[in-house]
Each structure stands twice: as structure tokens, then as C-alpha cells.
């Protein structure tokens, strides 16, 4: 059960039914709102100031989806299609569950305690197994880090699974047609285990009356997981988890207890939250060396890559000081000695040029960009 301060992001290949998932959730939970990123603005998500002709031209604030959905779920489809300026309006809502507005002389703060369930596509259309997952999202790392869970939905070609999916869709259409034509003997659609109206009442009851408190055993379980993962990261030279993920674990554990209508968060709830976190980390935050590195999601760049880019900068600086200039050939030679192959070295040089850390005054020569503070 999604808490009103939990945020989940679905990243999937085209045709992976993300839109249907979002629409179903927005229909089945109380106070569910569905919006599409192709037709939404920052004001439509947060709040907008408009001139009110009925009040002598005064300005009024009108609430957006996150304010109207406070206490419920806001499903945002095509999350990657939202403009950068409009997407920037989400930072405060996802972090502090409020929306501060200062427009047309009106200063106000709205409550936006809405769970966000978003869906997006990889920026190259489909997942590339040879590229870090976080590099394939056209979403800023500062926004990615505010999601408690990120699920990749990959379109894997499997004959048995394909047959099952095709049969399910076809049976639905056949059964719908048979009902209209009042035919008998046609295979019926399997009904869901829980009626939609009952599910809405169940969720509403849990939200209103169930407020689970975390037990000492569950708290200890989460603490041990955090400390153990940090200890392993210290040995491996990576950052597998940060304090922000502890809050996410607590939210997931409490949501698990609320689903059971339990007044306490048990060890099993904590374990369920840990398993979900482990799945996400092992799917999206594993570097080339097999280490869990949360920087892959938080900064969009794993620690392994940061170290190699810093090594490239160090090589260029050393060559400038010792030889007077850093020739491309010499940089690649020294990088090879440092364990960076020529293809990776060329790639890092291109990235450093794009970021403005180095420039090429002429063909085959590289120079560091000197800043006034240096």
C-alpha cells in the first residue's frame, strides 16, 4: 500500500503497460489523480496564479495535481517528457511534501502529501545492457534520488511469456464480445481476487484508522542492514547506501504494516522493505566491478567512473607540468598504464571537453581549463 509520502518510479521499454498500471492505480485508490507528462506544466503539477475577473482583476491561486491529490496518489505518465523548468517544480514536493508559491504578490504554502507514482521511458527508447541504467534516464539525478523505489520494466522476448500475454489480451476481448452478443460457452475472463470497490474502501480504511509504529526489533533490523551495507561499501571503495535510504526503508516497512492493518511494524515488514531496496540496488546501482554504488542513481555517475575521470585529469595536469603540453597520444599512453583502455580514455576525454574541464587548442593537443580561483 503506497503511503502518502512514498514515491515510486517505473522505467520501462515501450509497450510495457506502464500507462495501464498508472491508470489502474489512479482509479482503484481513493483520491487518485492521473496526468500525462506530454500535457502537463509546472503550474498544473503544483499551483498557478491567475487573474480573477470576478474580483475586480485580483489574482488567485489555483491548486495543481499534487495539491489536489494530497492524501492520495498522483500518477504521472511520460515523466521524462516533462520540460526541465516544469520538472524543477517537483523538487520541493517530493522532498518536503509542501509547495511554496510566491506569485503576483501572493505568498503561500500548500500541503502536497501525495504519493507520486511516475512512469518514464529510457532516453534511447530501450534499455541498453552495456550502459549504466542511470545514464539511460533523461531525468536529473537530484530528482531520481527522491524516489524510494525505481523499477525497471524490460521487454524480454520469451516465447512462453509472449503466448501467455497474447492469450490474456485475446481472451479479454473475446469475453467482452461474448457478453455483448449474449453468447455462451466462451472462455471467461478471470476475475481479480478483490473487487475494485472493496479495494478502495480497504485503502481508505487503512489510511484513516491505521497508524503503525515501528518496533524495536524492526528498527534494529533496518539499522543492521544499513551498517552492514556501509561497512561492505567501505571495503570495496563505493557508497552503497546513504541516510536518505533509511527514511525510504522506514516508509516501506510502515506501508507493509498498514497493508496488514497492523498497529506495529514487525521484523517481517522490515525484511520486506529491505528486499525491495535490495532488488532496486542490485538492478540499477551495480557498477562494472559488481559493487553496489548508490552514486549511480544519486549523481548519475558511479564512483568507479568518477575515479577514472579524476585520474584522466591528473594525467593531463602531470603531462602539462612535466612536458609543457598534454598530447592526446601521450595522455592515452599514460591512461593505459593506469589501467584505463584507449576506448574508455577517449570517451572520458570527450566527456571532459563537453563539461568544459578541458579544451583542445589544436588537433592532438589537450589543455586544462584554468579558473580564476586557481
C-alpha positions in Angstrom: 0.0 0.0 0.0 1.6 3.3 -1.2 1.9 5.8 1.7 1.1 9.4 1.0 4.9 10.3 1.3 6.2 7.4 -0.8 7.4 7.9 -4.4 7.9 5.2 -7.0 9.3 5.4 -10.5 8.7 2.9 -13.3 11.2 2.9 -16.1 10.3 0.6 -18.9 10.7 -0.3 -22.6 7.9 0.8 -25.0 4.8 -1.4 -24.8 5.5 -2.5 -21.2 2.0 -1.5 -20.0 3.2 1.3 -17.7 0.3 3.6 -18.7 -2.2 0.9 -17.8 -0.6 0.4 -14.4 -0.8 4.1 -13.6 -4.4 4.4 -14.8 -5.5 1.4 -12.9 -3.8 2.7 -9.7 -5.4 6.2 -10.1 -8.9 4.5 -10.5 -8.6 2.0 -7.7 -7.3 4.1 -4.8 -9.2 7.0 -3.2 -8.2 10.4 -4.3 -6.2 9.1 -7.2 -5.2 11.6 -10.0 -3.7 10.7 -13.4 -1.8 13.2 -15.5 0.4 12.8 -18.6 3.8 14.5 -18.9 3.1 15.4 -22.5 0.3 17.8 -21.5 1.3 19.0 -18.0 3.1 22.1 -16.9 4.8 23.1 -13.6 1.7 25.1 -12.6 -0.5 22.2 -13.4 1.5 20.0 -11.1 1.9 22.5 -8.3 -0.1 25.7 -8.3 -0.7 28.6 -10.7 -1.6 32.2 -10.2 -4.5 33.5 -12.4 -6.2 36.9 -12.7 -9.8 36.6 -11.4 -12.1 38.8 -13.5 -14.9 38.3 -10.9 -12.9 40.0 -8.1 -12.0 43.3 -9.9 -9.0 41.8 -11.6 -7.3 40.4 -8.5 -5.0 37.4 -8.5 -6.0 34.0 -7.2 -4.0 30.8 -6.7 -5.3 27.6 -8.3 -4.1 24.2 -7.0 -2.4 21.7 -9.3 -2.4 17.9 -9.3 -0.1 17.4 -6.3 -2.1 19.8 -4.1 -5.4 18.3 -5.2 -4.1 14.8 -4.7 -2.7 15.5 -1.2 -3.5 12.5 0.9 -3.8 10.3 -2.1 -1.8 9.1 -5.2 -0.7 11.2 -8.2 0.2 9.1 -11.2 2.4 10.9 -13.7 2.8 9.2 -17.0 5.6 10.2 -19.5 7.6 11.6 -16.7 10.6 12.0 -18.9 8.6 14.2 -21.3 8.0 17.0 -18.8 10.1 20.1 -19.5 13.1 20.8 -17.3 11.6 24.0 -15.9 8.3 22.3 -15.1 10.1 19.3 -13.6 12.1 21.6 -11.3 8.8 22.5 -9.6 8.6 18.9 -8.3 11.8 19.0 -6.1 10.2 20.6 -3.1 7.0 18.5 -3.3 9.0 15.2 -3.5 11.4 16.2 -0.7 9.3 18.1 1.9 5.7 17.3 0.8 4.9 21.0 0.5 4.6 23.5 -2.3 5.7 27.1 -1.7 4.3 29.7 -4.0 5.3 33.4 -4.4 3.4 34.7 -7.4 1.7 38.0 -8.2 2.3 39.3 -4.6 0.8 36.2 -3.1 2.9 34.1 -0.8 1.5 30.8 0.3 2.4 27.2 1.2 0.3 24.3 0.2 0.3 20.7 1.6 1.3 18.2 -1.0 1.3 14.9 0.9 0.7 12.9 -2.2 2.4 9.7 -3.2 3.9 10.0 -6.7 3.8 7.0 -9.0 5.6 8.0 -12.1 6.5 6.2 -15.4 9.1 7.0 -18.0 10.9 5.5 -20.9 14.7 5.2 -21.4 16.0 8.1 -23.4 17.4 5.8 -26.1 14.0 4.0 -26.5 15.0 0.7 -24.9 17.4 -0.4 -22.2 21.0 -0.9 -23.3 22.6 -3.6 -21.3 26.1 -2.1 -22.0 25.3 1.3 -20.4 24.7 2.2 -16.8 20.9 2.3 -16.2 21.0 5.7 -14.6 22.7 7.1 -17.7 19.7 6.0 -19.8 17.2 8.1 -17.8 16.5 11.6 -19.1 15.8 12.6 -15.5 18.1 14.7 -13.3 19.9 12.7 -10.5 18.6 15.2 -8.0 15.1 14.1 -8.9 15.9 10.4 -9.2 17.3 10.4 -5.7 13.9 11.4 -4.3 12.2 8.2 -5.3 12.0 5.5 -2.7 11.8 2.7 -5.4 12.8 2.6 -9.0 11.6 -0.4 -11.0 13.0 -1.2 -14.5 10.4 -2.9 -16.7 12.2 -4.6 -19.5 10.5 -6.1 -22.6 12.2 -9.5 -22.6 11.3 -11.8 -25.5 10.3 -15.1 -24.1 8.1 -17.5 -26.2 6.0 -18.9 -23.3 5.5 -15.5 -21.7 4.6 -14.0 -25.0 2.0 -16.7 -25.6 0.5 -16.1 -22.1 0.3 -12.3 -22.6 -1.3 -12.7 -26.1 -3.8 -15.2 -24.8 -4.8 -13.0 -21.8 -5.4 -10.0 -24.1 -7.3 -12.0 -26.7 -9.5 -13.8 -24.0 -10.4 -10.4 -22.6 -11.7 -9.1 -26.0 -13.4 -12.4 -26.8 -15.2 -12.4 -23.4 -16.2 -8.8 -23.8 -17.7 -9.5 -27.2 -19.5 -12.6 -26.0 -21.1 -10.7 -23.2 -22.4 -8.1 -25.6 -23.7 -10.8 -28.0 -25.0 -12.9 -25.1 -23.1 -16.0 -26.2 -22.4 -19.0 -24.0 -19.5 -21.4 -23.9 -16.9 -18.8 -24.5 -13.9 -18.7 -22.1 -14.5 -16.2 -19.4 -12.0 -13.6 -18.1 -10.6 -14.5 -14.8 -11.9 -12.0 -12.2 -9.5 -10.2 -9.9 -9.2 -11.6 -6.4 -10.5 -8.4 -4.9 -13.3 -6.2 -6.2 -12.4 -2.6 -7.1 -15.0 -1.0 -4.8 -13.8 -3.2 -1.9 -10.2 -2.3 -2.6 -10.9 1.4 -2.5 -12.8 1.0 0.9 -9.9 -1.1 2.2 -7.3 1.5 1.3 -9.5 4.3 2.7 -10.0 2.5 6.0 -6.2 1.8 6.3 -5.4 5.4 5.6 -7.9 6.8 8.2 -7.5 4.4 11.1 -4.2 2.5 10.8 -1.0 4.3 12.0 1.6 1.6 12.7 4.6 2.3 15.0 7.9 0.8 14.4 9.0 -1.8 16.9 12.5 -2.1 18.5 13.2 -5.4 16.6 12.2 -3.9 13.2 14.2 -0.8 13.9 17.3 -2.9 14.8 16.8 -5.0 11.6 16.9 -1.8 9.4 19.9 -0.4 11.4 21.9 -3.7 11.0 21.2 -3.7 7.2 22.3 -0.1 6.9 25.5 -0.5 8.9 26.4 -3.8 7.2 26.0 -2.3 3.7 28.0 0.8 4.6 30.8 -1.5 6.0 30.9 -3.5 2.8 31.0 -0.3 0.8 33.9 1.0 2.8 35.9 -2.1 2.0 35.0 -2.0 -1.7 35.5 1.7 -2.2 31.9 2.5 -3.0 28.9 4.2 -1.4 26.1 1.5 -1.4 23.6 3.5 0.7 23.0 6.9 2.3 20.9 8.1 5.3 18.2 9.1 2.8 17.6 5.4 2.0 16.9 4.7 5.7 13.8 7.0 5.6 12.7 5.1 2.5 13.1 1.8 4.3 11.0 3.1 7.2 8.3 4.3 4.8 8.2 0.9 3.0 8.1 -1.0 6.3 5.3 1.1 7.7 3.4 0.8 4.4 3.8 -3.0 4.6 2.3 -3.0 8.2 -0.5 -0.7 7.1 -1.4 -3.2 4.3 -1.9 -5.8 7.0 -3.9 -3.4 9.1 -1.3 -3.9 11.8 -0.7 -1.4 14.6 3.0 -2.3 14.7 5.8 -2.7 12.2 7.2 -6.2 12.6 10.6 -7.7 11.5 8.8 -9.2 8.5 7.7 -5.8 7.4 11.3 -4.5 7.7 12.6 -7.5 5.8 10.1 -6.9 3.0 11.3 -3.3 2.7 14.9 -4.4 2.7 14.2 -7.0 0.0 12.6 -4.3 -2.2 15.6 -2.0 -1.6 18.0 -4.8 -2.4 16.2 -5.5 -5.7 16.4 -1.9 -6.8 20.1 -1.5 -5.8 21.2 -4.8 -7.5 19.2 -3.9 -10.6 20.2 -0.2 -11.0 23.1 0.6 -8.8 25.8 -2.0 -9.6 29.0 -0.8 -11.3 31.2 -2.8 -13.7 33.0 -4.4 -10.8 29.8 -5.8 -9.3 29.8 -3.4 -6.4 26.6 -1.7 -5.2 27.1 2.0 -5.7 24.2 4.3 -4.9 26.1 7.2 -6.6 25.0 5.6 -9.9 21.5 6.9 -9.0 22.1 9.9 -6.8 24.7 11.6 -9.0 24.2 9.7 -12.3 27.8 8.6 -12.2 29.3 5.6 -10.2 32.3 6.1 -8.0 34.3 3.9 -10.3 33.8 6.3 -13.2 34.4 9.4 -11.1 37.8 7.9 -10.0 38.8 7.2 -13.6 37.8 10.7 -14.8 39.8 12.2 -11.9 42.7 10.0 -12.9 42.5 11.4 -16.5 42.5 15.0 -15.2 45.6 14.1 -13.1 47.4 12.6 -16.1 46.7 15.7 -18.2 47.9 18.0 -15.4 51.0 15.9 -14.9 51.9 16.0 -18.6 51.4 19.7 -18.8 53.8 20.3 -15.9 56.5 17.8 -17.0 56.4 18.1 -20.8 54.8 21.6 -21.2 51.8 20.2 -23.1 49.5 17.2 -23.0 49.4 15.5 -26.4 46.4 13.2 -27.0 48.8 10.2 -27.8 50.7 10.7 -24.5 47.5 11.0 -22.5 46.2 7.7 -23.9 49.5 6.0 -23.2 49.6 7.1 -19.6 46.0 6.2 -19.2 46.7 2.7 -20.4 49.5 2.4 -17.8 46.9 3.5 -15.2 44.5 0.6 -16.3 42.2 2.7 -18.5 41.9 1.3 -22.0 42.2 3.6 -25.0 38.4 3.5 -25.9 37.5 4.4 -22.3 40.2 7.1 -22.2 38.9 8.7 -25.5 35.3 8.6 -24.1 36.3 10.3 -20.9 38.2 13.0 -22.8 35.1 13.7 -24.9 33.0 14.0 -21.7 35.6 16.3 -20.1 35.5 18.5 -23.2 31.7 18.7 -23.1 31.7 19.6 -19.4 34.3 22.4 -20.0 37.1 20.9 -17.9 39.5 20.6 -20.8 39.7 22.1 -24.3 41.7 21.3 -27.5 43.6 24.4 -28.8 44.6 22.4 -31.9 44.4 18.9 -33.2 46.0 16.3 -31.0 46.6 18.6 -28.0 44.7 18.9 -24.8 44.8 21.6 -22.1 43.1 22.0 -18.8 40.7 24.9 -18.3 42.2 27.3 -15.7 39.8 29.0 -13.5 40.4 32.4 -11.8 40.4 30.9 -8.4 43.3 28.5 -9.2 
